[in-house]
Amino acid sequence: MPKVAISACLLGEKCRYDATDNRDDVLITKLEGCELIPFCPEDHAFGTPRPTMDLVKTAQGSRALSNKTGTDLSFAVEGYARSFFDTHTDVDIFIGKDRSPSCGVCSARLYDEEKNLLTIDEAGLMAKEALARGIECFDAEMY
Ligand code: SF4
């Protein structure tokens, strides 16, 4: 049975920044027969609801900065991602919510420090960790 790590909001968990979900029933049906391992780095790190954050190109690389305070929130998401994949070492597939700065695989928006949009095909911080570990990764809308 394939093991699929998946953004929890896609399964109906109300863990988005505004305490809503991104439930995708078509995707859930496609994944019947798979073992689903949900994750939500932002809920774990910051709770729900929470301020939004954006990926910003800085001298330190792509960082997730709070839209409320400008604080670099990346470390908590990256730490969660490392711990998640250290625990779940046998994940076959990663499915992330498209466009998320944490979970998007090749659909996250990257801004410069003046908030100009640079690209729309960046990997979010958790997806980046999955890609670095050689896991097959998909944006939800592309699966
Ligand atoms: S996209 Fe990722 S971080 Fe955002 S609510 Fe869904 S699982 Fe959590």
Boltz pocket constraint, residues with backbone or C-beta under 6 A from the ligand:
constraints:
  - pocket:
      binder: B
      contacts: [[A, 6], [A, 7], [A, 8], [A, 9], [A, 10], [A, 15], [A, 16], [A, 17], [A, 39], [A, 40], [A, 41], [A, 42], [A, 43], [A, 97], [A, 100], [A, 102], [A, 103]]
      max_distance: 6.0
